[in-house]
Amino acid sequence: MRNKKLYIIGFICFGVTAVFAQSSGVEKERYSGTGIIYNSEFSVDLTKQTKGYGFGVNWGKLNTFYKTRYFGVSFTEFKHHKEYKLSLNNSDLTESVVFGKQNNFYAITAAVGGKRYFSEKSRIKGVAVGINYNVGFNLGLTKPYYVLIRNFDQRSSAVKYSEETAEEFLNTNLMRGSAPWSIGLDEIGIIPGGTAKIAVHVDWGAFDEYLRAVEAGLAVDVFAKRVPVMVPIDGVENRPYFINLFLTLQLGKRS
């Protein structure tokens, strides 16, 4: 008789627990011993890499607290590793010019990736450390780099590099500075490619509604042909790939 009463009490407790769990719905599942597990996240990335900068947005799905899958779109500027600014003492318009630069180069990237945390973080004021990785496609964009050249009448004209303009384009005595960035937007060229990144991810808000993280890692971007960033002189060689170390600040929100 005593065992029967225990069975009845146990059955009632089980039934009450099941009803409570159903009424709690998703909210009950969002809590665990390590904190709140959200369903999705949105983040904005600001990146400084070895040569260039980047801006991106990401949409992620949190499979568990430790694993996130995401899709991201970014815009990145790439610079040649031998690119440098030259001061122009004879310039009365701008102070410097990138000597020998043939094209500005940018890429619009669409990538899929994942984040995985390796460490638990305390529920309040802790830090979670993990890894972030992605692969994707690049749409490379070349925009001619124009230089202001002094004419015989002392006026200046915007000139881009070509075989016909090479002599004046590379003549520092004639340079008055770089032309406005907007010149050449109607001459954009396209070079397709691919990308891969891997980074250490450090998150100060892994259990919080608001995402606050930094990343440090390596990015490799490969394109279908050599990217003509620089004029090929004095041993300068254009390559079909860019390898950069990068540092990213990531801010976002989970829901």
ChimeraX commands (.cxc) that place a marker at each C-alpha (Angstrom):
marker #1 position 0.00,0.00,0.00 radius 0.5
marker #1 position 2.86,2.32,0.87 radius 0.5
marker #1 position 4.49,1.69,-2.54 radius 0.5
marker #1 position 1.20,2.40,-4.28 radius 0.5
marker #1 position 0.94,5.78,-2.55 radius 0.5
marker #1 position 4.49,6.61,-3.59 radius 0.5
marker #1 position 3.68,5.70,-7.20 radius 0.5
marker #1 position 0.60,7.94,-7.13 radius 0.5
marker #1 position 2.54,10.86,-5.61 radius 0.5
marker #1 position 5.34,10.38,-8.16 radius 0.5
marker #1 position 2.85,10.29,-11.04 radius 0.5
marker #1 position 1.19,13.51,-9.81 radius 0.5
marker #1 position 4.56,15.25,-9.48 radius 0.5
marker #1 position 5.55,14.14,-12.98 radius 0.5
marker #1 position 2.27,15.42,-14.40 radius 0.5
marker #1 position 2.60,18.81,-12.69 radius 0.5
marker #1 position 6.20,19.13,-13.94 radius 0.5
marker #1 position 5.15,18.29,-17.52 radius 0.5
marker #1 position 2.33,20.84,-17.48 radius 0.5
marker #1 position 4.64,23.52,-16.07 radius 0.5
marker #1 position 7.28,22.79,-18.74 radius 0.5
marker #1 position 4.71,23.08,-21.53 radius 0.5
marker #1 position 3.35,26.35,-20.17 radius 0.5
marker #1 position 6.87,27.77,-19.93 radius 0.5
marker #1 position 7.53,26.92,-23.57 radius 0.5
marker #1 position 10.75,28.17,-25.09 radius 0.5
marker #1 position 11.56,30.30,-22.06 radius 0.5
marker #1 position 12.14,27.18,-19.96 radius 0.5
marker #1 position 14.62,25.89,-22.52 radius 0.5
marker #1 position 16.50,29.17,-22.64 radius 0.5
marker #1 position 17.96,28.64,-19.17 radius 0.5
marker #1 position 20.65,26.18,-18.24 radius 0.5
marker #1 position 23.40,25.87,-15.68 radius 0.5
marker #1 position 25.60,28.15,-17.74 radius 0.5
marker #1 position 23.10,30.90,-18.49 radius 0.5
marker #1 position 20.58,31.91,-21.11 radius 0.5
marker #1 position 20.59,30.25,-24.51 radius 0.5
marker #1 position 19.18,32.59,-27.17 radius 0.5
marker #1 position 17.85,31.54,-30.55 radius 0.5
marker #1 position 19.49,34.07,-32.87 radius 0.5
marker #1 position 21.89,36.99,-32.98 radius 0.5
marker #1 position 22.70,39.96,-35.17 radius 0.5
marker #1 position 26.09,41.67,-35.10 radius 0.5
marker #1 position 28.10,44.42,-36.75 radius 0.5
marker #1 position 31.85,44.04,-37.36 radius 0.5
marker #1 position 34.47,46.78,-37.58 radius 0.5
marker #1 position 37.81,45.39,-38.77 radius 0.5
marker #1 position 41.35,46.71,-39.11 radius 0.5
marker #1 position 43.64,44.38,-40.99 radius 0.5
marker #1 position 47.34,44.49,-41.82 radius 0.5
marker #1 position 46.64,46.42,-45.01 radius 0.5
marker #1 position 43.15,47.88,-45.14 radius 0.5
marker #1 position 39.89,47.97,-43.21 radius 0.5
marker #1 position 36.50,46.29,-43.27 radius 0.5
marker #1 position 32.86,46.59,-42.22 radius 0.5
marker #1 position 30.35,43.76,-42.01 radius 0.5
marker #1 position 27.02,42.49,-40.68 radius 0.5
marker #1 position 26.16,38.95,-39.56 radius 0.5
marker #1 position 22.97,36.98,-38.94 radius 0.5
marker #1 position 23.44,33.96,-36.70 radius 0.5
marker #1 position 21.49,30.98,-35.36 radius 0.5
marker #1 position 22.50,29.69,-31.92 radius 0.5
marker #1 position 22.32,25.90,-32.08 radius 0.5
marker #1 position 23.54,25.69,-28.47 radius 0.5
marker #1 position 25.33,28.11,-26.14 radius 0.5
marker #1 position 28.62,26.76,-27.42 radius 0.5
marker #1 position 27.84,26.68,-31.16 radius 0.5
marker #1 position 26.60,29.39,-33.53 radius 0.5
marker #1 position 26.14,29.23,-37.29 radius 0.5
marker #1 position 25.95,32.48,-39.21 radius 0.5
marker #1 position 25.80,34.20,-42.59 radius 0.5
marker #1 position 27.71,37.43,-43.10 radius 0.5
marker #1 position 28.15,40.19,-45.67 radius 0.5
marker #1 position 31.13,42.54,-45.56 radius 0.5
marker #1 position 32.88,45.32,-47.44 radius 0.5
marker #1 position 36.69,45.35,-47.28 radius 0.5
marker #1 position 39.47,47.56,-48.59 radius 0.5
marker #1 position 42.69,45.81,-49.63 radius 0.5
marker #1 position 46.06,47.52,-49.92 radius 0.5
marker #1 position 49.27,46.31,-51.53 radius 0.5
marker #1 position 51.95,45.34,-49.02 radius 0.5
marker #1 position 54.39,47.81,-50.65 radius 0.5
marker #1 position 51.95,50.71,-50.74 radius 0.5
marker #1 position 53.14,53.91,-49.08 radius 0.5
marker #1 position 52.30,57.61,-49.02 radius 0.5
marker #1 position 54.72,60.10,-50.52 radius 0.5
marker #1 position 54.85,63.65,-49.17 radius 0.5
marker #1 position 54.85,66.32,-51.87 radius 0.5
marker #1 position 56.75,69.44,-50.94 radius 0.5
marker #1 position 55.65,71.09,-54.17 radius 0.5
marker #1 position 51.96,70.43,-53.59 radius 0.5
marker #1 position 49.58,73.23,-52.69 radius 0.5
marker #1 position 46.42,71.08,-52.72 radius 0.5
marker #1 position 47.12,67.93,-50.72 radius 0.5
marker #1 position 49.99,66.79,-48.57 radius 0.5
marker #1 position 50.57,63.32,-49.95 radius 0.5
marker #1 position 49.93,60.80,-52.69 radius 0.5
marker #1 position 50.27,57.03,-52.86 radius 0.5
marker #1 position 53.15,56.77,-55.30 radius 0.5
marker #1 position 52.71,54.16,-58.02 radius 0.5
marker #1 position 49.18,53.21,-57.01 radius 0.5
marker #1 position 47.20,52.11,-60.04 radius 0.5
marker #1 position 43.86,51.08,-58.53 radius 0.5
marker #1 position 41.94,51.18,-55.30 radius 0.5
marker #1 position 40.75,47.66,-54.56 radius 0.5
marker #1 position 37.72,46.59,-52.53 radius 0.5
marker #1 position 35.72,43.40,-52.09 radius 0.5
marker #1 position 32.11,42.65,-51.24 radius 0.5
marker #1 position 32.05,39.30,-49.46 radius 0.5
marker #1 position 29.28,36.81,-48.67 radius 0.5
marker #1 position 30.36,34.08,-46.26 radius 0.5
marker #1 position 29.03,31.32,-44.01 radius 0.5
marker #1 position 30.75,30.43,-40.78 radius 0.5
marker #1 position 30.60,29.24,-37.23 radius 0.5
marker #1 position 31.58,30.20,-33.71 radius 0.5
marker #1 position 32.43,27.69,-31.00 radius 0.5
marker #1 position 33.24,28.56,-27.40 radius 0.5
marker #1 position 35.91,26.52,-25.66 radius 0.5
marker #1 position 35.47,27.87,-22.13 radius 0.5
marker #1 position 32.56,28.35,-19.77 radius 0.5
marker #1 position 32.08,31.81,-18.40 radius 0.5
marker #1 position 30.65,32.79,-15.06 radius 0.5
marker #1 position 27.06,33.94,-15.13 radius 0.5
marker #1 position 28.01,37.52,-14.25 radius 0.5
marker #1 position 30.97,39.51,-15.57 radius 0.5
marker #1 position 32.76,36.55,-17.15 radius 0.5
marker #1 position 34.55,36.06,-20.44 radius 0.5
marker #1 position 34.00,33.29,-22.98 radius 0.5
marker #1 position 36.83,32.32,-25.32 radius 0.5
marker #1 position 36.35,30.45,-28.56 radius 0.5
marker #1 position 37.09,30.25,-32.26 radius 0.5
marker #1 position 35.39,31.89,-35.25 radius 0.5
marker #1 position 35.80,30.69,-38.83 radius 0.5
marker #1 position 34.16,31.29,-42.21 radius 0.5
marker #1 position 34.49,30.73,-45.94 radius 0.5
marker #1 position 32.82,32.57,-48.78 radius 0.5
marker #1 position 32.85,34.35,-52.12 radius 0.5
marker #1 position 34.43,37.70,-53.00 radius 0.5
marker #1 position 33.30,40.22,-55.58 radius 0.5
marker #1 position 36.49,42.23,-56.09 radius 0.5
marker #1 position 36.13,45.84,-57.30 radius 0.5
marker #1 position 38.93,47.87,-58.89 radius 0.5
marker #1 position 38.63,51.65,-59.12 radius 0.5
marker #1 position 41.32,53.67,-60.95 radius 0.5
marker #1 position 43.49,55.80,-58.68 radius 0.5
marker #1 position 43.80,59.32,-60.09 radius 0.5
marker #1 position 46.61,61.78,-59.41 radius 0.5
marker #1 position 46.44,65.55,-59.92 radius 0.5
marker #1 position 49.13,66.54,-62.43 radius 0.5
marker #1 position 50.32,70.11,-63.05 radius 0.5
marker #1 position 49.87,71.20,-66.67 radius 0.5
marker #1 position 51.96,73.72,-68.61 radius 0.5
marker #1 position 49.44,76.46,-67.80 radius 0.5
marker #1 position 49.88,75.68,-64.07 radius 0.5
marker #1 position 46.43,74.20,-63.86 radius 0.5
marker #1 position 45.98,70.60,-62.75 radius 0.5
marker #1 position 44.18,67.66,-64.30 radius 0.5
marker #1 position 43.27,64.24,-62.91 radius 0.5
marker #1 position 45.31,61.46,-64.55 radius 0.5
marker #1 position 45.17,57.68,-64.10 radius 0.5
marker #1 position 47.91,55.24,-65.03 radius 0.5
marker #1 position 48.23,53.87,-68.57 radius 0.5
marker #1 position 51.08,53.25,-70.96 radius 0.5
marker #1 position 50.41,56.66,-72.52 radius 0.5
marker #1 position 50.35,58.56,-69.21 radius 0.5
marker #1 position 53.07,56.58,-67.39 radius 0.5
marker #1 position 55.74,59.28,-67.71 radius 0.5
marker #1 position 53.70,62.08,-66.14 radius 0.5
marker #1 position 51.80,59.80,-63.73 radius 0.5
marker #1 position 55.09,58.76,-62.09 radius 0.5
marker #1 position 56.75,62.17,-62.22 radius 0.5
marker #1 position 56.82,63.53,-58.66 radius 0.5
marker #1 position 57.80,66.99,-59.93 radius 0.5
marker #1 position 54.44,67.29,-61.68 radius 0.5
marker #1 position 52.27,65.81,-58.91 radius 0.5
marker #1 position 49.99,68.11,-56.93 radius 0.5
marker #1 position 48.34,65.35,-54.89 radius 0.5
marker #1 position 45.73,62.64,-55.17 radius 0.5
marker #1 position 42.48,63.41,-56.96 radius 0.5
marker #1 position 39.10,63.21,-55.16 radius 0.5
marker #1 position 38.07,59.61,-54.42 radius 0.5
marker #1 position 34.84,59.95,-56.42 radius 0.5
marker #1 position 36.75,60.28,-59.70 radius 0.5
marker #1 position 36.78,56.89,-61.40 radius 0.5
marker #1 position 33.59,55.46,-59.91 radius 0.5
marker #1 position 32.22,55.01,-63.42 radius 0.5
marker #1 position 35.24,52.85,-64.35 radius 0.5
marker #1 position 34.91,50.07,-61.78 radius 0.5
marker #1 position 36.16,46.62,-62.81 radius 0.5
marker #1 position 35.21,43.23,-61.33 radius 0.5
marker #1 position 37.45,40.35,-60.24 radius 0.5
marker #1 position 35.74,37.35,-58.56 radius 0.5
marker #1 position 37.38,35.32,-55.82 radius 0.5
marker #1 position 37.07,33.45,-52.54 radius 0.5
marker #1 position 37.87,34.04,-48.88 radius 0.5
marker #1 position 38.62,32.12,-45.68 radius 0.5
marker #1 position 39.12,33.42,-42.12 radius 0.5
marker #1 position 39.94,31.97,-38.73 radius 0.5
marker #1 position 40.14,33.91,-35.47 radius 0.5
marker #1 position 40.25,33.71,-31.70 radius 0.5
marker #1 position 36.94,35.06,-30.39 radius 0.5
marker #1 position 36.74,36.69,-26.94 radius 0.5
marker #1 position 33.19,37.55,-25.80 radius 0.5
marker #1 position 32.33,39.71,-22.76 radius 0.5
marker #1 position 28.62,39.13,-23.19 radius 0.5
marker #1 position 28.18,35.49,-24.14 radius 0.5
marker #1 position 25.21,35.08,-21.75 radius 0.5
marker #1 position 23.84,38.56,-22.32 radius 0.5
marker #1 position 21.28,40.02,-24.68 radius 0.5
marker #1 position 23.90,42.36,-26.11 radius 0.5
marker #1 position 26.97,40.92,-27.82 radius 0.5
marker #1 position 30.35,42.54,-27.13 radius 0.5
marker #1 position 33.38,40.75,-28.52 radius 0.5
marker #1 position 36.80,41.15,-30.10 radius 0.5
marker #1 position 38.54,38.84,-32.56 radius 0.5
marker #1 position 42.13,38.44,-33.72 radius 0.5
marker #1 position 42.95,36.19,-36.61 radius 0.5
marker #1 position 44.16,35.44,-40.11 radius 0.5
marker #1 position 42.35,36.13,-43.41 radius 0.5
marker #1 position 43.22,34.74,-46.84 radius 0.5
marker #1 position 41.54,36.22,-49.94 radius 0.5
marker #1 position 42.21,34.75,-53.38 radius 0.5
marker #1 position 41.10,36.21,-56.72 radius 0.5
marker #1 position 40.79,34.91,-60.26 radius 0.5
marker #1 position 43.77,36.93,-61.52 radius 0.5
marker #1 position 46.50,39.28,-60.35 radius 0.5
marker #1 position 44.95,42.38,-58.83 radius 0.5
marker #1 position 46.50,45.51,-60.45 radius 0.5
marker #1 position 46.81,47.64,-57.31 radius 0.5
marker #1 position 50.30,49.00,-58.08 radius 0.5
marker #1 position 52.20,49.98,-61.22 radius 0.5
marker #1 position 54.66,47.10,-61.80 radius 0.5
marker #1 position 57.92,49.07,-61.45 radius 0.5
marker #1 position 61.03,48.71,-59.30 radius 0.5
marker #1 position 60.33,45.06,-58.58 radius 0.5
marker #1 position 56.78,45.67,-57.32 radius 0.5
marker #1 position 54.63,42.65,-58.12 radius 0.5
marker #1 position 50.85,42.39,-58.02 radius 0.5
marker #1 position 49.46,39.14,-56.68 radius 0.5
marker #1 position 46.14,37.29,-57.02 radius 0.5
marker #1 position 45.87,36.90,-53.25 radius 0.5
marker #1 position 46.02,38.88,-50.00 radius 0.5
marker #1 position 47.04,37.48,-46.61 radius 0.5
marker #1 position 46.22,39.69,-43.63 radius 0.5
marker #1 position 46.24,39.58,-39.86 radius 0.5
marker #1 position 43.18,41.35,-38.51 radius 0.5
marker #1 position 41.56,42.69,-35.36 radius 0.5
marker #1 position 37.76,42.99,-35.20 radius 0.5
marker #1 position 35.36,44.69,-32.81 radius 0.5
marker #1 position 31.97,42.98,-32.85 radius 0.5
marker #1 position 28.80,44.48,-31.41 radius 0.5
marker #1 position 25.32,43.02,-31.64 radius 0.5
marker #1 position 22.16,41.71,-30.03 radius 0.5
marker #1 position 20.66,38.29,-29.32 radius 0.5
marker #1 position 17.02,37.30,-29.22 radius 0.5
marker link #1:1,2 radius 0.2
marker link #1:2,3 radius 0.2
marker link #1:3,4 radius 0.2
marker link #1:4,5 radius 0.2
marker link #1:5,6 radius 0.2
marker link #1:6,7 radius 0.2
marker link #1:7,8 radius 0.2
marker link #1:8,9 radius 0.2
marker link #1:9,10 radius 0.2
marker link #1:10,11 radius 0.2
marker link #1:11,12 radius 0.2
marker link #1:12,13 radius 0.2
marker link #1:13,14 radius 0.2
marker link #1:14,15 radius 0.2
marker link #1:15,16 radius 0.2
marker link #1:16,17 radius 0.2
marker link #1:17,18 radius 0.2
marker link #1:18,19 radius 0.2
marker link #1:19,20 radius 0.2
marker link #1:20,21 radius 0.2
marker link #1:21,22 radius 0.2
marker link #1:22,23 radius 0.2
marker link #1:23,24 radius 0.2
marker link #1:24,25 radius 0.2
marker link #1:25,26 radius 0.2
marker link #1:26,27 radius 0.2
marker link #1:27,28 radius 0.2
marker link #1:28,29 radius 0.2
marker link #1:29,30 radius 0.2
marker link #1:30,31 radius 0.2
marker link #1:31,32 radius 0.2
marker link #1:32,33 radius 0.2
marker link #1:33,34 radius 0.2
marker link #1:34,35 radius 0.2
marker link #1:35,36 radius 0.2
marker link #1:36,37 radius 0.2
marker link #1:37,38 radius 0.2
marker link #1:38,39 radius 0.2
marker link #1:39,40 radius 0.2
marker link #1:40,41 radius 0.2
marker link #1:41,42 radius 0.2
marker link #1:42,43 radius 0.2
marker link #1:43,44 radius 0.2
marker link #1:44,45 radius 0.2
marker link #1:45,46 radius 0.2
marker link #1:46,47 radius 0.2
marker link #1:47,48 radius 0.2
marker link #1:48,49 radius 0.2
marker link #1:49,50 radius 0.2
marker link #1:50,51 radius 0.2
marker link #1:51,52 radius 0.2
marker link #1:52,53 radius 0.2
marker link #1:53,54 radius 0.2
marker link #1:54,55 radius 0.2
marker link #1:55,56 radius 0.2
marker link #1:56,57 radius 0.2
marker link #1:57,58 radius 0.2
marker link #1:58,59 radius 0.2
marker link #1:59,60 radius 0.2
marker link #1:60,61 radius 0.2
marker link #1:61,62 radius 0.2
marker link #1:62,63 radius 0.2
marker link #1:63,64 radius 0.2
marker link #1:64,65 radius 0.2
marker link #1:65,66 radius 0.2
marker link #1:66,67 radius 0.2
marker link #1:67,68 radius 0.2
marker link #1:68,69 radius 0.2
marker link #1:69,70 radius 0.2
marker link #1:70,71 radius 0.2
marker link #1:71,72 radius 0.2
marker link #1:72,73 radius 0.2
marker link #1:73,74 radius 0.2
marker link #1:74,75 radius 0.2
marker link #1:75,76 radius 0.2
marker link #1:76,77 radius 0.2
marker link #1:77,78 radius 0.2
marker link #1:78,79 radius 0.2
marker link #1:79,80 radius 0.2
marker link #1:80,81 radius 0.2
marker link #1:81,82 radius 0.2
marker link #1:82,83 radius 0.2
marker link #1:83,84 radius 0.2
marker link #1:84,85 radius 0.2
marker link #1:85,86 radius 0.2
marker link #1:86,87 radius 0.2
marker link #1:87,88 radius 0.2
marker link #1:88,89 radius 0.2
marker link #1:89,90 radius 0.2
marker link #1:90,91 radius 0.2
marker link #1:91,92 radius 0.2
marker link #1:92,93 radius 0.2
marker link #1:93,94 radius 0.2
marker link #1:94,95 radius 0.2
marker link #1:95,96 radius 0.2
marker link #1:96,97 radius 0.2
marker link #1:97,98 radius 0.2
marker link #1:98,99 radius 0.2
marker link #1:99,100 radius 0.2
marker link #1:100,101 radius 0.2
marker link #1:101,102 radius 0.2
marker link #1:102,103 radius 0.2
marker link #1:103,104 radius 0.2
marker link #1:104,105 radius 0.2
marker link #1:105,106 radius 0.2
marker link #1:106,107 radius 0.2
marker link #1:107,108 radius 0.2
marker link #1:108,109 radius 0.2
marker link #1:109,110 radius 0.2
marker link #1:110,111 radius 0.2
marker link #1:111,112 radius 0.2
marker link #1:112,113 radius 0.2
marker link #1:113,114 radius 0.2
marker link #1:114,115 radius 0.2
marker link #1:115,116 radius 0.2
marker link #1:116,117 radius 0.2
marker link #1:117,118 radius 0.2
marker link #1:118,119 radius 0.2
marker link #1:119,120 radius 0.2
marker link #1:120,121 radius 0.2
marker link #1:121,122 radius 0.2
marker link #1:122,123 radius 0.2
marker link #1:123,124 radius 0.2
marker link #1:124,125 radius 0.2
marker link #1:125,126 radius 0.2
marker link #1:126,127 radius 0.2
marker link #1:127,128 radius 0.2
marker link #1:128,129 radius 0.2
marker link #1:129,130 radius 0.2
marker link #1:130,131 radius 0.2
marker link #1:131,132 radius 0.2
marker link #1:132,133 radius 0.2
marker link #1:133,134 radius 0.2
marker link #1:134,135 radius 0.2
marker link #1:135,136 radius 0.2
marker link #1:136,137 radius 0.2
marker link #1:137,138 radius 0.2
marker link #1:138,139 radius 0.2
marker link #1:139,140 radius 0.2
marker link #1:140,141 radius 0.2
marker link #1:141,142 radius 0.2
marker link #1:142,143 radius 0.2
marker link #1:143,144 radius 0.2
marker link #1:144,145 radius 0.2
marker link #1:145,146 radius 0.2
marker link #1:146,147 radius 0.2
marker link #1:147,148 radius 0.2
marker link #1:148,149 radius 0.2
marker link #1:149,150 radius 0.2
marker link #1:150,151 radius 0.2
marker link #1:151,152 radius 0.2
marker link #1:152,153 radius 0.2
marker link #1:153,154 radius 0.2
marker link #1:154,155 radius 0.2
marker link #1:155,156 radius 0.2
marker link #1:156,157 radius 0.2
marker link #1:157,158 radius 0.2
marker link #1:158,159 radius 0.2
marker link #1:159,160 radius 0.2
marker link #1:160,161 radius 0.2
marker link #1:161,162 radius 0.2
marker link #1:162,163 radius 0.2
marker link #1:163,164 radius 0.2
marker link #1:164,165 radius 0.2
marker link #1:165,166 radius 0.2
marker link #1:166,167 radius 0.2
marker link #1:167,168 radius 0.2
marker link #1:168,169 radius 0.2
marker link #1:169,170 radius 0.2
marker link #1:170,171 radius 0.2
marker link #1:171,172 radius 0.2
marker link #1:172,173 radius 0.2
marker link #1:173,174 radius 0.2
marker link #1:174,175 radius 0.2
marker link #1:175,176 radius 0.2
marker link #1:176,177 radius 0.2
marker link #1:177,178 radius 0.2
marker link #1:178,179 radius 0.2
marker link #1:179,180 radius 0.2
marker link #1:180,181 radius 0.2
marker link #1:181,182 radius 0.2
marker link #1:182,183 radius 0.2
marker link #1:183,184 radius 0.2
marker link #1:184,185 radius 0.2
marker link #1:185,186 radius 0.2
marker link #1:186,187 radius 0.2
marker link #1:187,188 radius 0.2
marker link #1:188,189 radius 0.2
marker link #1:189,190 radius 0.2
marker link #1:190,191 radius 0.2
marker link #1:191,192 radius 0.2
marker link #1:192,193 radius 0.2
marker link #1:193,194 radius 0.2
marker link #1:194,195 radius 0.2
marker link #1:195,196 radius 0.2
marker link #1:196,197 radius 0.2
marker link #1:197,198 radius 0.2
marker link #1:198,199 radius 0.2
marker link #1:199,200 radius 0.2
marker link #1:200,201 radius 0.2
marker link #1:201,202 radius 0.2
marker link #1:202,203 radius 0.2
marker link #1:203,204 radius 0.2
marker link #1:204,205 radius 0.2
marker link #1:205,206 radius 0.2
marker link #1:206,207 radius 0.2
marker link #1:207,208 radius 0.2
marker link #1:208,209 radius 0.2
marker link #1:209,210 radius 0.2
marker link #1:210,211 radius 0.2
marker link #1:211,212 radius 0.2
marker link #1:212,213 radius 0.2
marker link #1:213,214 radius 0.2
marker link #1:214,215 radius 0.2
marker link #1:215,216 radius 0.2
marker link #1:216,217 radius 0.2
marker link #1:217,218 radius 0.2
marker link #1:218,219 radius 0.2
marker link #1:219,220 radius 0.2
marker link #1:220,221 radius 0.2
marker link #1:221,222 radius 0.2
marker link #1:222,223 radius 0.2
marker link #1:223,224 radius 0.2
marker link #1:224,225 radius 0.2
marker link #1:225,226 radius 0.2
marker link #1:226,227 radius 0.2
marker link #1:227,228 radius 0.2
marker link #1:228,229 radius 0.2
marker link #1:229,230 radius 0.2
marker link #1:230,231 radius 0.2
marker link #1:231,232 radius 0.2
marker link #1:232,233 radius 0.2
marker link #1:233,234 radius 0.2
marker link #1:234,235 radius 0.2
marker link #1:235,236 radius 0.2
marker link #1:236,237 radius 0.2
marker link #1:237,238 radius 0.2
marker link #1:238,239 radius 0.2
marker link #1:239,240 radius 0.2
marker link #1:240,241 radius 0.2
marker link #1:241,242 radius 0.2
marker link #1:242,243 radius 0.2
marker link #1:243,244 radius 0.2
marker link #1:244,245 radius 0.2
marker link #1:245,246 radius 0.2
marker link #1:246,247 radius 0.2
marker link #1:247,248 radius 0.2
marker link #1:248,249 radius 0.2
marker link #1:249,250 radius 0.2
marker link #1:250,251 radius 0.2
marker link #1:251,252 radius 0.2
marker link #1:252,253 radius 0.2
marker link #1:253,254 radius 0.2
marker link #1:254,255 radius 0.2
view
